[in-house]
Amino acid sequence: MHVQIELWALLTFLIGLLITFLGCVFGFAKVLGGQIDKRLDEKFQAQETARDAGAKSLREHIDRHIALGDRTATQVTNLERDFLKWQADLPVHYVRREDYVRGQTVIEAKLDALYNKLEVVQIKGAGHG
């Protein structure tokens, strides 16, 4: 049993089969490309949403640090003002050690002089009496 096909018919059939196969491949590629594009768009959208959320979180974090820095600067300014006020009041409330010793020495010298005068008066008073 022999099958005879003319060359042109065979070529036409093979070319038709090839065109059909290539059409299916291109069709599948187009569908697959569309799905890939869809997935990429979803992925980029998710990344954009995550980036926006991250940027918002970062901005809030930076704002908190700026507010904390402002509060700290205010506290440092208040502390510096209180310290300067304390330094100004210090001489009023406290005496330096050298000044205290000098004043105490003067008081003790006066007390010694007064004691000597009283002793002289007692001796003179005891001799006249």
C-alpha positions in Angstrom: 0.0 0.0 0.0 1.4 3.2 -1.2 0.3 6.7 -0.4 1.1 9.3 -2.9 1.0 12.9 -2.2 2.0 15.6 -4.5 4.9 17.8 -3.4 2.9 21.0 -3.5 0.2 19.4 -1.3 2.7 18.1 1.1 4.5 21.5 1.3 1.1 23.3 1.7 0.1 20.9 4.5 3.5 21.2 6.3 3.4 25.0 5.9 -0.2 25.1 7.2 0.8 22.9 10.1 3.8 25.1 10.9 1.7 28.2 10.7 -0.9 26.7 13.0 1.9 25.6 15.4 3.5 29.0 15.4 0.1 30.6 15.8 -0.5 28.5 18.9 3.0 29.2 20.3 2.5 33.0 19.7 -1.0 32.7 21.3 0.3 31.0 24.3 3.2 33.4 24.5 0.8 36.3 24.4 -1.4 34.8 27.1 1.7 34.1 29.2 3.1 37.5 28.6 -0.2 39.1 29.6 -0.2 37.1 32.9 3.4 38.0 33.5 2.5 41.7 32.9 -0.4 41.4 35.3 1.7 39.7 38.0 4.4 42.3 37.5 1.9 45.1 37.8 0.5 43.6 41.0 4.0 43.2 42.4 5.0 46.8 41.5 1.7 48.0 43.1 2.5 46.0 46.3 6.0 47.4 46.3 4.7 51.0 45.8 2.2 50.5 48.7 5.0 49.1 50.9 7.3 52.0 49.9 4.6 54.5 50.7 3.9 52.9 54.1 7.7 52.8 54.8 8.1 56.4 53.9 5.2 57.4 56.1 6.6 55.4 59.0 10.0 56.9 58.4 8.6 60.4 58.3 6.7 59.8 61.6 9.9 58.4 63.2 11.8 61.4 62.1 9.1 63.8 63.3 9.2 62.0 66.7 13.0 62.5 66.9 12.7 66.1 65.9 10.1 66.7 68.6 12.3 64.9 71.1 15.2 67.0 70.0 13.2 70.2 70.5 12.1 69.0 74.0 15.6 68.1 74.9 16.9 71.5 73.6 14.2 73.2 75.7 15.2 71.2 78.8 18.9 72.0 78.3 18.0 75.7 78.0 16.0 75.5 81.2 18.7 73.6 83.0 21.3 76.1 81.9 19.2 79.0 83.1 18.6 77.3 86.4 22.3 76.6 86.8 23.2 80.2 86.0 20.6 81.3 88.6 22.1 78.9 91.1 25.6 80.3 90.4 24.3 83.8 90.9 22.6 82.8 94.3 25.6 80.8 95.5 27.6 83.6 97.0 24.5 84.8 98.9 23.9 81.4 100.6 27.4 80.1 101.0 30.7 81.4 102.3 34.0 80.2 100.9 36.1 78.3 103.4 38.9 80.8 103.4 36.5 83.6 104.1 34.9 81.6 106.9 38.3 80.8 108.5 39.3 84.5 108.2 36.1 85.6 109.8 36.3 83.0 112.6 39.9 84.0 113.3 38.8 87.7 113.7 36.0 86.7 116.0 38.3 84.4 118.1 40.9 87.2 118.3 38.2 89.6 119.6 37.0 87.1 122.1 40.6 86.5 123.3 41.1 90.3 123.7 37.8 90.6 125.6 38.8 87.6 127.8 42.1 89.3 128.6 40.3 92.6 129.4 37.9 90.8 131.7 40.8 89.0 133.4 42.5 92.3 134.0 39.3 93.7 135.4 38.8 90.7 137.7 42.4 90.9 138.9 42.1 94.6 139.7 38.7 94.1 141.2 40.0 91.3 143.5 43.0 93.4 144.6 40.8 96.4 145.7 38.2 94.5 147.5 
